[in-house]
Amino acid sequence: MDKKIKLKGDRVIEQIPSIKDKALRINLNENIYGTFAEIGAGQETVRHFFRAGGSSGTIAKATSAYDKDFSDVIYGIEADGRYVTESRLKKMLSHEVNLIEKRLSRAKHPNKMFFSYANTVATIDFAKQFKGHGWVGIRFQIEPNEGYNDIILHIRFKETDVRLQQETLGVLGVNLIYSAYYKHNDPKKILRYLYDHLDKDQLEIDTINFSGPCFATVDNRLMSLQLVKNGMTDAVIFDPQARNVLPAAILYKKNILTLRGSFRPVTKVNMDMYKESLKMFLNENKVDAENTLVIFEITLSNLRSDGEIDERDFMDRAELLCSLGQTVMISNFQEYYRVVEYFSNYTKARMGLAMGVNNLVDIFDEKYYRHLSGGILEAFGKLFYRDMKVYLYPMIGENGEIMNSGTLKVHPRMKELYKFFKFNGKVVDITNFDPENLEVFSRQVLKMIGQNKPGWESMLPPGVAEIIKKKSLFGYNPNTLLEPSN
């Protein structure tokens, strides 16, 4: 197969070079020269370059330090004793690039653009309980006298056969090297091209980071958003410093309390819900504060504006939440049970969901579960997994009354199901709330910001209004004329 053709309707929109053609183009470029270091799944990437022909001008060295002791001698010993880590990958890249620079004279090779490709991977185990994962990266130059650039990603295998995983890894490696050299001017395209000749059910990319002079203007949070948008992963996570973090690293064996919202912008309601639900969560049995993580989750559907993701809007929300010291997750989960199901892949500890009354009423709406063979019962079996609880923040009803778990109204068919979870302690009220916050609505605040109406500052947590004004977030413009009052 020489080329794969992408179609949109009856129109050809792109011809994708075959993996052999990609490897051959790299090999025939006399200025691209580097090393391959692959651990854990064979030498699957470099194999394509050997087979394509003309590889002697491209491949300086191919190595597989499979033995742990031998690997430690070459790359050093990891503090945690693990081998399939980002730290290990970076050490591999640094070691191999340093060797090239040390052993080859720039005077003799003035036009060479050096690179080092590396991966450290664990494929599926014999019991087929863990499908495997790995770190893949490339450190490369696009000009001989310029600094190096890095593209580093974490992958999770979805296939259940070692040989298939090896082949998938090899294809991904070729795509990465080819994209680094020929698509580096458009990082968003790099993400898409990583899946050339691959399907989403073969491989998940859940973390990616670009660095170096070539990517000086790249915001890795936006790249992570693209991973979710393109269906390459279900969720990405940013730490309070607004850095991409590997979900498995931050969620593993943690007690997790999650707050879902639009956070457009984050208001006093959100922070009051967070503080009070966290107090209640920490009072639960088996919940250790030192092992507890709070996640502010924004679903992809809440990032859409007129059918498309508004990236500027996303940045506004993420910056505000991170500035408040929070961990942020962007997910592709419309239903709450999928959030719990996702976290259960990493932890068996207690989980909690903090939400408002209107959100809980929506959860008991059958229309959201028609795609499930078991309907709403199947969803609730996953939602109230193990020790999961809902911490319910009240709201003001149409007649000014305060609505909570005892007064909310669900569909008549759902009454008995709701009573079951309510009386079994799966839904508990947040009682220590600030009544003044019940008058705060994010949509109203957002409208007031855009129209420059006074008073919105008092509805936000301390410091947030200052950030919005300083960075002109959410359409804030001090010169906007106020709407005339009636």
SULDA-V89052 format. One record per helix or strand. SS is the DSSP state (H for helix, E for strand). FROM is the first residue (numbers start at 1). TO is the last residue. Records with the same first field share a line. If there is no record, write none. Layout:
SS->FROM-TO  FROM-TO
//
This chain:
E->3-8  11-17  32-39  59-63  113-122  133-140  149-157  203-211  235-238  244-245  255-260  292-299  304-305  308-309  327-331  351-356  389-393  395-396  402-403  427-429
H->19-28  44-52  55-57  68-75  86-103  162-182  187-193  213-215  220-229  247-251  268-282  289-291  300-303  311-323  336-343  357-363  366-369  375-383  412-423  435-439  442-451  456-459  464-471  473-475
//
